[in-house]
Amino acid sequence: MKLIAILLVIIAGMGLSVEAGLLGPLGLHVGHYWASLALFGAEAALAWLLVLFFGPRNPAPFLSAPGWQLTGGIWGPLYVLILTIATPIIGITLLMTGVLAGQVAKSLLIDHFGWFGAPRRPLNRDKIIALVFVLVALALISGGNA
């Protein structure tokens, strides 16, 4: 099961690269905000259909969630806007490597401290070395031209 989950997140990561590849040119063509709106409009429509056909019929659990848990949606539009603006400037490879570096660094902190209700998974030498490798990859891909 763990291997399947890992494969699924790799596929999702590939999807993010495709998303960036689509958003950058779209942002240059129609404007960054319109490109972001187009993406979120399509995502909202798809999410609505999923809830309509597969979601629970009682929204009470959603409505009773702590308010701070619902703030996660704030990060999506910011992320997409940054992808839209930065992709034509730095390219998809550098962009996604930078995203990965940020994700790994913050994820290590979230796991280590158990923020947001996540189970605590303490930092160790191997995790820090992995982050260093990602940062080295970022430096190599940027070629010193960041």
C-alpha positions in Angstrom: 0.0 0.0 0.0 2.9 2.4 0.8 4.4 1.8 -2.6 1.1 2.6 -4.3 0.9 5.8 -2.3 4.4 6.8 -3.3 3.7 6.1 -7.0 0.5 8.1 -6.8 2.3 11.1 -5.3 5.0 10.9 -8.0 2.2 11.0 -10.6 0.7 14.0 -8.8 4.0 15.7 -8.9 4.2 15.1 -12.6 0.8 16.7 -12.9 2.1 19.8 -11.1 4.9 20.1 -13.8 2.2 19.9 -16.5 0.1 22.4 -14.7 3.1 24.8 -14.5 3.8 24.2 -18.2 0.2 25.2 -19.1 -0.1 28.1 -16.7 3.0 29.9 -17.7 2.1 30.4 -21.3 -1.6 30.9 -20.5 -0.6 33.7 -18.0 1.5 35.4 -20.7 -1.4 35.2 -23.1 -4.4 36.1 -20.9 -2.8 37.6 -17.8 -1.6 35.9 -14.6 -4.8 36.5 -12.7 -7.1 35.2 -15.5 -4.9 32.1 -15.9 -5.1 31.4 -12.1 -8.9 32.0 -12.2 -9.2 29.5 -15.1 -7.4 26.9 -13.2 -9.4 27.3 -10.0 -12.6 27.5 -11.9 -11.9 24.1 -13.5 -10.8 22.7 -10.2 -13.9 24.0 -8.4 -16.2 22.6 -11.0 -14.5 19.2 -10.8 -14.5 19.2 -7.0 -18.2 20.1 -7.0 -18.9 17.1 -9.3 -16.9 14.8 -7.0 -18.8 16.0 -4.0 -22.1 15.8 -5.8 -21.6 12.2 -7.0 -19.3 10.7 -4.4 -19.3 12.9 -1.3 -21.3 12.4 1.8 -24.8 13.8 1.8 -24.4 15.5 5.1 -22.0 18.5 5.2 -22.1 18.7 9.0 -18.6 17.2 9.5 -17.2 19.8 7.1 -19.0 22.7 8.8 -17.8 21.6 12.2 -14.1 21.5 11.3 -12.0 24.0 13.1 -11.7 27.2 11.1 -7.9 27.2 10.9 -8.1 23.9 9.0 -10.2 25.6 6.3 -7.4 28.2 5.7 -5.4 25.7 3.6 -7.2 26.9 0.5 -5.5 30.3 0.9 -2.2 28.7 -0.2 -3.5 27.2 -3.5 -4.2 30.5 -5.3 -0.9 32.0 -4.1 1.0 28.9 -5.3 -0.7 28.9 -8.7 -0.1 32.6 -9.2 3.6 32.2 -8.4 3.7 29.2 -10.9 2.0 31.4 -13.5 4.4 34.3 -13.1 7.7 32.4 -12.5 7.4 29.6 -15.1 8.2 31.8 -18.1 11.0 33.5 -16.2 12.9 30.5 -14.7 11.5 27.5 -16.6 9.7 24.5 -15.3 12.7 22.5 -14.1 14.1 25.2 -11.9 10.6 26.2 -10.7 9.7 22.6 -9.7 13.0 22.0 -8.0 12.5 25.2 -6.0 9.0 24.1 -5.1 10.4 20.7 -4.0 13.1 22.4 -1.9 10.4 24.5 -0.1 8.1 21.5 0.3 10.8 19.3 1.8 12.1 21.9 4.1 8.7 22.9 5.5 7.5 19.3 5.6 10.5 18.3 7.7 9.5 21.1 10.2 5.8 20.1 10.2 6.7 16.4 10.8 9.3 17.2 13.4 7.1 19.4 15.5 3.8 17.7 14.7 2.2 21.0 13.5 -1.4 21.0 12.3 -2.1 17.7 14.1 0.4 15.7 12.1 2.0 12.8 13.9 5.5 13.7 15.1 8.3 12.3 13.0 11.6 13.6 14.4 14.3 15.0 12.2 17.3 12.7 11.7 20.5 12.8 9.8 19.2 11.1 6.7 16.3 13.6 6.4 18.7 16.5 6.7 21.0 15.0 4.1 18.1 14.5 1.7 17.2 18.2 2.1 20.8 19.1 1.4 20.7 17.0 -1.8 17.5 18.8 -3.0 19.2 22.1 -2.3 22.3 21.0 -4.2 20.1 20.0 -7.1 18.5 23.4 -7.0 21.9 25.1 -7.1 23.1 22.8 -10.0 19.9 23.3 -12.0 20.1 27.1 -11.6 23.7 27.0 -12.8 24.4 29.9 -10.6 22.0 32.0 -12.7 19.2 32.4 -10.2 
